[in-house]
Amino acid sequence: MALSTHRAIIFCAGLFLAAWGAFPAAAQAPFEGGWTLNPEMSNLSFQSVKKQTVVESSGFATFQGTIDESGAATVTVLLDSVDTKIDLRNVRMRFLFFETFKFPEARITAQINPDDIADLASVRRKQVPVEYTIDLHGVSKSYQSMVTVTLLTDDMVSVASATPISVPVADFNLTEGLEKLQDAANVTIIPSATVSFDWVFARNTSTVAVAPQAAPAKPENAALEAEGNFDREACKGRFEILSRTGNIYFASGSTRLDTKSAPLLDSLANIVLRCPGMVIEVGGHTDSVGSDAVNQRLSEARAGSVVRYLQGKGLGNDTMIAKGYGESQPIADNATRDGRSDNRRIEFKVLENQ
């Protein structure tokens, strides 16, 4: 699922690159007037494999693309719009895999050579190689793929993946996110995925053109989840997922929050606001280095720091409580460096009987 998501993004690049290939080469210059992706007529999906044989197909709900008169193409995919058809699975993808609170979008860019599509007006359909760059999760990678370009009309072109495209999760530093997904869902996931697409571009001067957007929609407005408040089960599921992110940071031995924690905590504050009437426990945990008493105090103080930060975002004093567990509830082996790192954590849960 996660893996296939990157693939999806890579395929988008290919799509939209191919789109340039669909421009007619008759009287008009291929890019005259510019072109815009029509999302309602387009599809972007990715396929992943879990448990070695179970194939799952997912997609993105929000993406946009343009090709300007110089042939410069750009496609933006809003990662918060990942759609696996299951609410909490979407939340896992956003928070654990893509870390959309830090990296909200993927961007695909390419410069198109009009010579590569000079005969499209006569052949109507052809396969062309496209080179594109994907910016995802703070990493930029370049690829080349074959796409099928079909000239539907002089002002509309379809660009589709010629074959599924495979991309390793490791290419975009998403291996750790994949491991979190596997732990959360208790499944194994193959660390690569395939992406498929079928996109339609319209010339901006045509009657079917889509008005270009100045900027992508904000992620919180495009996430595919129920609007308004969450019920108890939805809140519990979200806080269990947020407890696995590992994106709340303190300096060694300190109770002061690092500024790197802000993106996740700001997203968490929005979720707490959508869980009215519920009391959220913020639990602090430590590794086993140091005395029990010191670790207990440290865990309590760190949990308190998180509560104070969230209260500063407008949450009421009766919404959350801080609790320290010290080293009493390890989730990994304290004999290893990675295990100790996992044990130093902040967890969130909805308290029962509230």
PEWOLIN-V623783 format. One record per residue. N is the residue number from 1. RES is the residue in three letters. BURIAL is 1 if it has 16 or more other ideal C-beta (glycine too) atoms within 10 Angstrom, else 0. Layout:
n: <N | N>
res: <RES | RES>
burial: <BURIAL | BURIAL>
This chain:
n: <1 | 2 | 3 | 4 | 5 | 6 | 7 | 8 | 9 | 10 | 11 | 12 | 13 | 14 | 15 | 16 | 17 | 18 | 19 | 20 | 21 | 22 | 23 | 24 | 25 | 26 | 27 | 28 | 29 | 30 | 31 | 32 | 33 | 34 | 35 | 36 | 37 | 38 | 39 | 40 | 41 | 42 | 43 | 44 | 45 | 46 | 47 | 48 | 49 | 50 | 51 | 52 | 53 | 54 | 55 | 56 | 57 | 58 | 59 | 60 | 61 | 62 | 63 | 64 | 65 | 66 | 67 | 68 | 69 | 70 | 71 | 72 | 73 | 74 | 75 | 76 | 77 | 78 | 79 | 80 | 81 | 82 | 83 | 84 | 85 | 86 | 87 | 88 | 89 | 90 | 91 | 92 | 93 | 94 | 95 | 96 | 97 | 98 | 99 | 100 | 101 | 102 | 103 | 104 | 105 | 106 | 107 | 108 | 109 | 110 | 111 | 112 | 113 | 114 | 115 | 116 | 117 | 118 | 119 | 120 | 121 | 122 | 123 | 124 | 125 | 126 | 127 | 128 | 129 | 130 | 131 | 132 | 133 | 134 | 135 | 136 | 137 | 138 | 139 | 140 | 141 | 142 | 143 | 144 | 145 | 146 | 147 | 148 | 149 | 150 | 151 | 152 | 153 | 154 | 155 | 156 | 157 | 158 | 159 | 160 | 161 | 162 | 163 | 164 | 165 | 166 | 167 | 168 | 169 | 170 | 171 | 172 | 173 | 174 | 175 | 176 | 177 | 178 | 179 | 180 | 181 | 182 | 183 | 184 | 185 | 186 | 187 | 188 | 189 | 190 | 191 | 192 | 193 | 194 | 195 | 196 | 197 | 198 | 199 | 200 | 201 | 202 | 203 | 204 | 205 | 206 | 207 | 208 | 209 | 210 | 211 | 212 | 213 | 214 | 215 | 216 | 217 | 218 | 219 | 220 | 221 | 222 | 223 | 224 | 225 | 226 | 227 | 228 | 229 | 230 | 231 | 232 | 233 | 234 | 235 | 236 | 237 | 238 | 239 | 240 | 241 | 242 | 243 | 244 | 245 | 246 | 247 | 248 | 249 | 250 | 251 | 252 | 253 | 254 | 255 | 256 | 257 | 258 | 259 | 260 | 261 | 262 | 263 | 264 | 265 | 266 | 267 | 268 | 269 | 270 | 271 | 272 | 273 | 274 | 275 | 276 | 277 | 278 | 279 | 280 | 281 | 282 | 283 | 284 | 285 | 286 | 287 | 288 | 289 | 290 | 291 | 292 | 293 | 294 | 295 | 296 | 297 | 298 | 299 | 300 | 301 | 302 | 303 | 304 | 305 | 306 | 307 | 308 | 309 | 310 | 311 | 312 | 313 | 314 | 315 | 316 | 317 | 318 | 319 | 320 | 321 | 322 | 323 | 324 | 325 | 326 | 327 | 328 | 329 | 330 | 331 | 332 | 333 | 334 | 335 | 336 | 337 | 338 | 339 | 340 | 341 | 342 | 343 | 344 | 345 | 346 | 347 | 348 | 349 | 350 | 351 | 352 | 353 | 354>
res: <MET | ALA | LEU | SER | THR | HIS | ARG | ALA | ILE | ILE | PHE | CYS | ALA | GLY | LEU | PHE | LEU | ALA | ALA | TRP | GLY | ALA | PHE | PRO | ALA | ALA | ALA | GLN | ALA | PRO | PHE | GLU | GLY | GLY | TRP | THR | LEU | ASN | PRO | GLU | MET | SER | ASN | LEU | SER | PHE | GLN | SER | VAL | LYS | LYS | GLN | THR | VAL | VAL | GLU | SER | SER | GLY | PHE | ALA | THR | PHE | GLN | GLY | THR | ILE | ASP | GLU | SER | GLY | ALA | ALA | THR | VAL | THR | VAL | LEU | LEU | ASP | SER | VAL | ASP | THR | LYS | ILE | ASP | LEU | ARG | ASN | VAL | ARG | MET | ARG | PHE | LEU | PHE | PHE | GLU | THR | PHE | LYS | PHE | PRO | GLU | ALA | ARG | ILE | THR | ALA | GLN | ILE | ASN | PRO | ASP | ASP | ILE | ALA | ASP | LEU | ALA | SER | VAL | ARG | ARG | LYS | GLN | VAL | PRO | VAL | GLU | TYR | THR | ILE | ASP | LEU | HIS | GLY | VAL | SER | LYS | SER | TYR | GLN | SER | MET | VAL | THR | VAL | THR | LEU | LEU | THR | ASP | ASP | MET | VAL | SER | VAL | ALA | SER | ALA | THR | PRO | ILE | SER | VAL | PRO | VAL | ALA | ASP | PHE | ASN | LEU | THR | GLU | GLY | LEU | GLU | LYS | LEU | GLN | ASP | ALA | ALA | ASN | VAL | THR | ILE | ILE | PRO | SER | ALA | THR | VAL | SER | PHE | ASP | TRP | VAL | PHE | ALA | ARG | ASN | THR | SER | THR | VAL | ALA | VAL | ALA | PRO | GLN | ALA | ALA | PRO | ALA | LYS | PRO | GLU | ASN | ALA | ALA | LEU | GLU | ALA | GLU | GLY | ASN | PHE | ASP | ARG | GLU | ALA | CYS | LYS | GLY | ARG | PHE | GLU | ILE | LEU | SER | ARG | THR | GLY | ASN | ILE | TYR | PHE | ALA | SER | GLY | SER | THR | ARG | LEU | ASP | THR | LYS | SER | ALA | PRO | LEU | LEU | ASP | SER | LEU | ALA | ASN | ILE | VAL | LEU | ARG | CYS | PRO | GLY | MET | VAL | ILE | GLU | VAL | GLY | GLY | HIS | THR | ASP | SER | VAL | GLY | SER | ASP | ALA | VAL | ASN | GLN | ARG | LEU | SER | GLU | ALA | ARG | ALA | GLY | SER | VAL | VAL | ARG | TYR | LEU | GLN | GLY | LYS | GLY | LEU | GLY | ASN | ASP | THR | MET | ILE | ALA | LYS | GLY | TYR | GLY | GLU | SER | GLN | PRO | ILE | ALA | ASP | ASN | ALA | THR | ARG | ASP | GLY | ARG | SER | ASP | ASN | ARG | ARG | ILE | GLU | PHE | LYS | VAL | LEU | GLU | ASN | GLN>
burial: <1 | 1 | 1 | 1 | 1 | 1 | 1 | 1 | 1 | 1 | 1 | 1 | 1 | 1 | 1 | 1 | 1 | 1 | 1 | 1 | 1 | 1 | 1 | 1 | 1 | 0 | 0 | 0 | 0 | 1 | 1 | 0 | 1 | 1 | 1 | 1 | 1 | 1 | 1 | 0 | 1 | 1 | 0 | 1 | 1 | 1 | 1 | 1 | 1 | 1 | 0 | 0 | 0 | 0 | 0 | 1 | 0 | 1 | 1 | 1 | 1 | 1 | 1 | 1 | 1 | 1 | 1 | 0 | 0 | 0 | 1 | 0 | 1 | 1 | 1 | 1 | 1 | 1 | 1 | 1 | 1 | 1 | 1 | 1 | 0 | 0 | 0 | 1 | 1 | 1 | 1 | 1 | 1 | 1 | 1 | 1 | 1 | 1 | 1 | 1 | 1 | 0 | 1 | 1 | 1 | 1 | 1 | 1 | 1 | 1 | 0 | 1 | 0 | 0 | 0 | 1 | 1 | 0 | 0 | 1 | 1 | 0 | 0 | 0 | 0 | 1 | 0 | 1 | 0 | 1 | 0 | 1 | 0 | 1 | 1 | 1 | 1 | 0 | 0 | 0 | 0 | 0 | 1 | 0 | 1 | 0 | 1 | 1 | 1 | 1 | 1 | 1 | 0 | 0 | 1 | 1 | 1 | 1 | 1 | 1 | 1 | 0 | 0 | 0 | 1 | 1 | 1 | 0 | 1 | 0 | 1 | 1 | 0 | 1 | 0 | 0 | 1 | 1 | 1 | 1 | 1 | 1 | 0 | 1 | 0 | 0 | 0 | 0 | 1 | 1 | 1 | 1 | 1 | 1 | 1 | 1 | 1 | 1 | 1 | 1 | 1 | 1 | 1 | 1 | 0 | 0 | 0 | 0 | 1 | 1 | 0 | 0 | 0 | 0 | 0 | 1 | 0 | 0 | 1 | 0 | 0 | 1 | 1 | 1 | 0 | 0 | 0 | 0 | 0 | 1 | 0 | 0 | 0 | 1 | 1 | 1 | 1 | 1 | 1 | 1 | 1 | 1 | 1 | 1 | 1 | 1 | 1 | 1 | 1 | 1 | 0 | 0 | 0 | 0 | 1 | 0 | 1 | 0 | 0 | 0 | 1 | 1 | 1 | 1 | 1 | 0 | 1 | 1 | 1 | 0 | 1 | 1 | 0 | 1 | 1 | 0 | 0 | 1 | 0 | 1 | 1 | 1 | 1 | 1 | 1 | 1 | 1 | 1 | 0 | 0 | 0 | 0 | 0 | 0 | 1 | 1 | 1 | 1 | 1 | 1 | 1 | 1 | 1 | 1 | 1 | 1 | 1 | 0 | 1 | 1 | 0 | 0 | 0 | 0 | 1 | 0 | 0 | 0 | 1 | 1 | 0 | 1 | 1 | 1 | 1 | 1 | 1 | 0 | 0 | 1 | 0 | 0 | 0 | 0 | 0 | 0 | 0 | 0 | 0 | 1 | 0 | 1 | 1 | 1 | 1 | 1 | 1 | 1 | 1 | 1 | 0 | 0 | 0 | 0>
